[in-house]
Amino acid sequence: MKSTHLKQGNDNEAAAPDENREMLDRFASIAAHDLKAPLRQIDQVIAMMREDMADRLQPDDTRHLNLIEQRTNRLRHLVKALLDYSCVASAPLRLARLNLGDAISEARLTLKPLIDDTGAKIEIDALPCVDADMAMAQQLFQILLLNSMNHHGEGDSPQVHIFAQHSNAGNIVFFKDNGIGIAPEIADRVFEPFAQTGEKANADGAGMGLTIAKIIAFKHGWSLSLDPTSRDGATFQILIPD
């Protein structure tokens, strides 16, 4: 009887993290949806004030309204990021045999306007074939590419080298860039929600990209991490077990 109780206790403990994760995912989705209506109302109030008080607005009034709009847009980015996170966390995996090079090529095509604007050079070596969800893998690689291009050094064109190595644990795919790198004191927090990486953290970004990338990797049974020994830029690595 005692062993039965122990087994049930262990099963309950094992199920608890999954239940907690599902609750957090539902909370993120509900909170993001509920925040949309107040944001729209704020936009409407600002628009009415600009129209009704057009001939009475003082410079300070205009500055304050502009500041409210900026903060509202920032919150809108955060809400969208929460919804994106919720969608990824709850979406089913549609696994198929996939050449990772094809997924990265699709991600690069999506980012072509930014690549052209920044003059980014992306070098892709031969990559392995794995079982993966094409859409999610593409999103994962797009996030890593975008992170590299958003954090390149002043006056330098972004350079990203994507390559793979095989280890006893499986295939490891590396994303190595020539950017400003990630300060050691925040290296362990880059995958946390709303984290901003580096000195050039994008004010318009929500800081959820790497969190979403981590979730995508986790859903596949992969491990996404930052190489702490990387110098002259940042190196992210994805361990894909055999």
N, C-alpha and C positions, 0 to 999 in steps of 0.2 A: 504493500500500500504506500509506504514511504517513497519508494522509487517512482511510483506512478505520479505522486504529487510533485516530485522533483522534476520529472520529465515535463509535466504540464507547466511548471514554473519556468523551465528553460524555454519551452515553446512560446510562452507569453512574453518573455524577455526578448526573444528573437523577433517576435512580431511587432514589438513596441516601436523600434526605430522606423519601420515602414509605415505604421499608423501615424506616427508623429510627422513624418515627411509628407504624407498625404494630407494631413490637416493643415500643414503650413502651405502646401500648394493651393489648397482650396481657399485658404485665407488670402493669399496673394491675389488670386483671381477675383474673389469677391471684393476685396479692398480696392483693387484697380478699377473695376467696373463702377463701384460706388463713387469713386472720386471723379469720374468723367463728368457727371451732371453738374457738380459745383464749379468745375473749371469752365464749362460752357456758360454758366450763369455769370461768372466773373468777367468773361469776355464780353458778354452782352451788356453788362453794366458799364464797362470801360467804353464800349462803342457808343452807348447812349450819352455818357458824360462828354465825350469828344464832340458829339453832334449837337447836344443841347446847350453846351457851354462853350462852343467854338469861339465866340467873340469875347468871352470873359476869362478864359484860361490865362493865368499868369505863367511866366517861365518855370517857376517852382512847381505849379500844378502839373504842367506838361511833363516835367522831369519825374514827378512822383507817379504819374500814370504810366510813363515808360518803364519805370522801375517795377511797378506791379505787373506789367506785361512780361517783362523779362523773368520775374520770379514765377509767373504762371506758366510760361513756356518751359522753364526748368522742371516744374512739377509735372507738366505734361510728358516730358521725356521720361521721368521716373515712372509714371503710370504706365506708359507704353512698355518700358523695360520690365515691369512687373507682369504685364500681360504676356510678353514674349517668354519670360521665364516660366509662367504657369503653363503656357501652351507646350513648351518643350518638355516640361516635367511630366505632363499628363498624356502626351502623345504616345501611341503605340509604336514599337519598332517594326519596320518593314524590312527585314534583313534579306539581302541578296549578295551574291558574289560580286565584289566591287574592286576595281583597280583604283587605289587611292589617288593615283595621278589624275584620273578622270575627274574625281571630285574636286581636286585642287584646281584643275583647269577651268571647271565651271565656276568656282569661287573667284578665280582671277578674272574671268569674263564679266562677272557681275560687278567687280570693282574696277573695270577698265577706265571709266572716267577719272577716278581718283589716281589710278596708276599713271595715266597720261599726264595729269596735272602735276603730280609730284616727281615725275621722271623715275619712278621706282623700277628697279631691276630685280626680277624674281627668277631665281635659278632653281629648277626642279630636277632632281636626280631620279633614277628609277626607283619606284616605290612598290611595295608588295600588294598582292591581292588579298582581301580579307572579307569576311562576312560583315556587312554594315548596311545601315539605312542611308541611301544616297543623299536625300534631302538634309538629314541631320549631319552627316559627315561634311557636306558642302558648307553648311552653316558654321560648323566647328572651325573649318579651315578659313572661312571668310573672316571670322572673328579674329583669329590669330594673325592673318595678313593685315587686317585693318588696324590691329593694335600696333603692329610694326610700323605701318605707314603714318600713324598718328603720333608716333614718338621717335621720329628720326631727329638727328642733330641739325642745328641751324646751319644752313648753307650746304648741307649734304643731301643727296638724293637717297631715298630709302633703298636698302639692299637686303634681300631676304634669300637665304639659301635653305632649301627644303631637301632633306636627305634621310635615308633610313639605314639602320644597322640591325643585325640580328644578334640577340644575346640568348643566354640560357633561359631567360624568362619569356622570350618572344621577340617580336619586331619592335624597334623603337624608332619613331618618326620624329625628326628634329626640325624645328623652325628657328633658325639662327638669323638675327638681324644685326645691323650696324647702328642701331639707335642709341638713345641716351642711357639705356639700361634701366634697371630697377634697383633703387637703393636697398642695401641689405636689411635696413630696419623695417622695411615694409614688404620684403620678399615673401614672408609667410602669410601676408594678408591680401595678396593680389587677387585671390579667387573669392574673397568675401563679397557679399552684395554691397553695391554702391561704393566700392573701392575705387580710388583714382590712383593711377600708376605714374610715377615719374614727375618731373617738374613741369612737363608740358601737358598735364592732365587737361583734357578737353572740357571746357566749361559747359558745352552743350551735351556732353556724354553723360549717361546715367551711371556709369560705373558698374554695369551688370554684364558686360560682354563676356569677360573671363569666367564669371559665375555660370552663365549659360553654357559656355564651352565645357566647363567642368562637369555640368549635369549631363551633357550629351555624351561625354567620354564615359561617365559613370554608368549611364544606361546601357552602353555597349559592353561593359565589363572591362573598359580600358582605364588607364591611369594617366591623367594630365598633370604635369608638374613643371616647375621652373627650375632650371639647372642652376644651383647656387654657385657653381664654380665658373660660370660664364663671365667672360671679360669682353670689353669692347662691344657692348650691346647686350641684348637678352636672348636667351635660348630656352624655348619651351620644348618639352619632350612628351610624346605620347607613347606609353607602353601598351602594346597590343599583344596579350598572351597568345601563345600558340593554341 
